[in-house]
């Protein structure tokens, strides 16, 4: 089995034009740029899902911030905004 697997992707012509401009400016291939974009997208979304799952586990366990802890955070940001 090949190390990399081909995937067909249909892009709006405007996106393709932008991709081509970026490829030319960076001297990279379309494939390289799209692979990097997919890696970044997956990384961000994996992190977000993990954090949501952690939060749900904490909530299920009843692990919530106290009223005092919440108030301290609000005070901190009110001072910065004020």
CNS distance restraints for C-alpha pairs under 8 A (distance, minus, plus):
assign (resid  11 and name CA) (resid  15 and name CA) 6.21 0.50 0.50
assign (resid  11 and name CA) (resid  16 and name CA) 6.09 0.50 0.50
assign (resid  12 and name CA) (resid  16 and name CA) 6.33 0.50 0.50
assign (resid  13 and name CA) (resid  17 and name CA) 6.14 0.50 0.50
assign (resid  14 and name CA) (resid  18 and name CA) 6.32 0.50 0.50
assign (resid  15 and name CA) (resid  19 and name CA) 6.00 0.50 0.50
assign (resid  16 and name CA) (resid  20 and name CA) 6.08 0.50 0.50
assign (resid  17 and name CA) (resid  21 and name CA) 6.23 0.50 0.50
assign (resid  18 and name CA) (resid  22 and name CA) 6.20 0.50 0.50
assign (resid  19 and name CA) (resid  23 and name CA) 6.04 0.50 0.50
assign (resid  19 and name CA) (resid  30 and name CA) 6.73 0.50 0.50
assign (resid  19 and name CA) (resid  33 and name CA) 7.88 0.50 0.50
assign (resid  20 and name CA) (resid  24 and name CA) 6.12 0.50 0.50
assign (resid  20 and name CA) (resid  30 and name CA) 6.89 0.50 0.50
assign (resid  21 and name CA) (resid  25 and name CA) 6.09 0.50 0.50
assign (resid  22 and name CA) (resid  26 and name CA) 5.97 0.50 0.50
assign (resid  22 and name CA) (resid  28 and name CA) 7.99 0.50 0.50
assign (resid  23 and name CA) (resid  27 and name CA) 5.53 0.50 0.50
assign (resid  23 and name CA) (resid  28 and name CA) 4.84 0.50 0.50
assign (resid  23 and name CA) (resid  29 and name CA) 5.56 0.50 0.50
assign (resid  23 and name CA) (resid  30 and name CA) 6.01 0.50 0.50
assign (resid  23 and name CA) (resid  33 and name CA) 7.15 0.50 0.50
assign (resid  24 and name CA) (resid  28 and name CA) 6.69 0.50 0.50
assign (resid  24 and name CA) (resid  29 and name CA) 7.98 0.50 0.50
assign (resid  28 and name CA) (resid  32 and name CA) 6.34 0.50 0.50
assign (resid  28 and name CA) (resid  33 and name CA) 6.87 0.50 0.50
assign (resid  29 and name CA) (resid  33 and name CA) 6.40 0.50 0.50
assign (resid  30 and name CA) (resid  34 and name CA) 6.05 0.50 0.50
assign (resid  31 and name CA) (resid  35 and name CA) 5.95 0.50 0.50
assign (resid  32 and name CA) (resid  36 and name CA) 6.21 0.50 0.50
assign (resid  33 and name CA) (resid  37 and name CA) 6.17 0.50 0.50
assign (resid  34 and name CA) (resid  38 and name CA) 6.14 0.50 0.50
assign (resid  35 and name CA) (resid  39 and name CA) 6.16 0.50 0.50
assign (resid  36 and name CA) (resid  40 and name CA) 6.21 0.50 0.50
assign (resid  37 and name CA) (resid  41 and name CA) 6.13 0.50 0.50
assign (resid  38 and name CA) (resid  42 and name CA) 6.05 0.50 0.50
assign (resid  39 and name CA) (resid  43 and name CA) 6.07 0.50 0.50
assign (resid  40 and name CA) (resid  44 and name CA) 6.20 0.50 0.50
assign (resid  41 and name CA) (resid  45 and name CA) 6.20 0.50 0.50
assign (resid  42 and name CA) (resid  46 and name CA) 5.85 0.50 0.50
assign (resid  43 and name CA) (resid  47 and name CA) 6.17 0.50 0.50
assign (resid  44 and name CA) (resid  48 and name CA) 6.23 0.50 0.50
assign (resid  45 and name CA) (resid  49 and name CA) 6.11 0.50 0.50
assign (resid  46 and name CA) (resid  50 and name CA) 6.15 0.50 0.50
assign (resid  47 and name CA) (resid  51 and name CA) 6.22 0.50 0.50
assign (resid  48 and name CA) (resid  52 and name CA) 6.21 0.50 0.50
assign (resid  49 and name CA) (resid  53 and name CA) 6.12 0.50 0.50
assign (resid  50 and name CA) (resid  54 and name CA) 6.18 0.50 0.50
assign (resid  51 and name CA) (resid  55 and name CA) 6.16 0.50 0.50
assign (resid  52 and name CA) (resid  56 and name CA) 6.18 0.50 0.50
assign (resid  53 and name CA) (resid  57 and name CA) 6.17 0.50 0.50
assign (resid  54 and name CA) (resid  58 and name CA) 6.21 0.50 0.50
assign (resid  55 and name CA) (resid  59 and name CA) 6.11 0.50 0.50
assign (resid  56 and name CA) (resid  60 and name CA) 6.02 0.50 0.50
assign (resid  57 and name CA) (resid  61 and name CA) 6.19 0.50 0.50
assign (resid  58 and name CA) (resid  62 and name CA) 6.25 0.50 0.50
assign (resid  58 and name CA) (resid  63 and name CA) 5.01 0.50 0.50
assign (resid  58 and name CA) (resid  64 and name CA) 7.26 0.50 0.50
assign (resid  59 and name CA) (resid  63 and name CA) 5.56 0.50 0.50
assign (resid  59 and name CA) (resid  64 and name CA) 6.51 0.50 0.50
assign (resid  65 and name CA) (resid  69 and name CA) 5.92 0.50 0.50
assign (resid  65 and name CA) (resid  70 and name CA) 6.43 0.50 0.50
assign (resid  66 and name CA) (resid  70 and name CA) 6.38 0.50 0.50
assign (resid  67 and name CA) (resid  71 and name CA) 6.16 0.50 0.50
assign (resid  68 and name CA) (resid  72 and name CA) 6.21 0.50 0.50
assign (resid  69 and name CA) (resid  73 and name CA) 6.50 0.50 0.50
assign (resid  70 and name CA) (resid  74 and name CA) 6.38 0.50 0.50
assign (resid  71 and name CA) (resid  75 and name CA) 6.12 0.50 0.50
assign (resid  72 and name CA) (resid  76 and name CA) 6.17 0.50 0.50
assign (resid  73 and name CA) (resid  77 and name CA) 6.48 0.50 0.50
assign (resid  74 and name CA) (resid  78 and name CA) 6.03 0.50 0.50
assign (resid  75 and name CA) (resid  79 and name CA) 6.15 0.50 0.50
assign (resid  76 and name CA) (resid  80 and name CA) 6.66 0.50 0.50
assign (resid  77 and name CA) (resid  81 and name CA) 6.17 0.50 0.50
assign (resid  78 and name CA) (resid  82 and name CA) 5.86 0.50 0.50
